[in-house]
Amino acid sequence: MPEPLFTRDEIEAAAALVHAQMPPTPQYAWPLLEQELGCEVWVKHENHTPTGAFKVRGALTFIDWLKRTHPDCPGIVTATRGNHGQGQAMAATAAGMTAKIYVPEGNSIEKNAAMRAFGGQVIVHGADFDTARAEAMRVAEEEGLFPVPPFHPELVRGVATYALELFTAQPDLDTVYVPIGCGSGICGLITVRDLLGLKTKIVGVVSENADCVLRAMAANDMVETETARTFADGMAVRVPVPEAMAIYAGGAERIITVSDEEVAEAIRLYFRATHNVAEGAGAAPLAALMAERDMMAGRRVGVILCGGNIDTDWFVTVMQGGVPQV
């Protein structure tokens, strides 16, 4: 087993920093989900953070680290599909820094609006996340802004605080399902599980329309897909992050794919059973559990509802029985 990214003290210090600016999110076992799926389902409600998604945790620790290590830094630049950018805009603005955020064409209108509301300058560039990310990194060097990558130890240390909350409250979960985009969520879960010495199995979930992670693991090499067209935009990446894959390739029990149709059905189930709104990536873990319900029968299972930031038009489409087209 590789050495954990952090010590328990470092994760607990991150939790103290995060909890000074937002309360822990709840984890609830919803009885209607148990009736539907035949297992005890604990939902970690990262849709209840100040930005409606888990990414704000990593933004708080990253910006704190940046202010301490680069006190003269005027601002940041990053790329996002929305949740990472909202967190960075909120944390950077609160720290007196500027936040320039690149998004791809066709990005969520409401996520873009939220990033601006949190103080970010939103720039649309390129056809997908990976193209926007390349431009953000170029502009960082050109304009003297600090580039915030999609994966960084300080981002993971902050995101791992939700894993600490979940595993402290429910240490005997058999399995936890978590979506994979750039990988901070699953890497935080694996790190905290190992630090606490738990036996919980962690299952990564990707979109069948954005399956670069599975392809890369099969090839034992970085594999870039031509497209990542899924309405589960938090998972819409075309190439894995190598540092993240090094952690979850050995630390995850397995990685499975879900279709957009399965994700849409999971969004409907979340609303029907809990009256929580889930975005595509937020519902993907529940979609995976629905697909594996026979395997999980009678067990205690966790699902990470990592965000609830779905555009109104898409949510209406889903609730009417459809699947948003991208």
C-alpha angles and dihedrals in degrees: 000000000000120000112272116254090239144016121248089251090057092051092047090050088053090050091053090051093047094044091053087066103031135014122249113272119243129250114209134184104221114208095209090056089051091051091049098045105029095235138083105267120200112193117204102211105216086153085078098068122109090266097037093249143071096249094083089074092063091043091057094052094040095052091045089053091046093052091051097045100033104028093168095052108127097201151322138259125202145152127239149156086229119279097070089046094051091053093046092047092049096047097040094048091049088053092052095254132125121246121207111188127191120205131177124251113278093026120159109293093210095047089051090051091049092051090053091047090054089054102266126140104228119207122185114218135159137354099280145013096270092054091048089049092054091052092047091054091049092050092048091062093042096050102033095246123141112256113228107205122209089248126035133146092248091052090051092046090057096042090049089068090079088055090051090052093047098044093043090053096039110021096162102062112140096210138002122202117209133171122242122219111140090343111247094122098051092041091052091051093049092047095050094042090054094044090053093045094236127159096217113138115227120211119196119213127206134172117260085227092055104036102144090127094060092043092049093049092049091050094039086227139083109282122190119203120213094233141011102199108169132124086227086087095176088069096040100114127133101203130033123241105247096213091053095044089054087063103041096038088071101023102050122082090219142327120232137184130235129195126234087248091056091047091051091052090050090053089053091048092050091053095043095046102034108010089234120135114229127190119222099271090040091058096042095088091053089047089054092049090050089054091049099039093123091055091048097045112143095002132119107249134181126210124190111226089196098179146358100201103123120147115253095241092052092047091051090050091051094046090051088057099263138117120237113243121224 
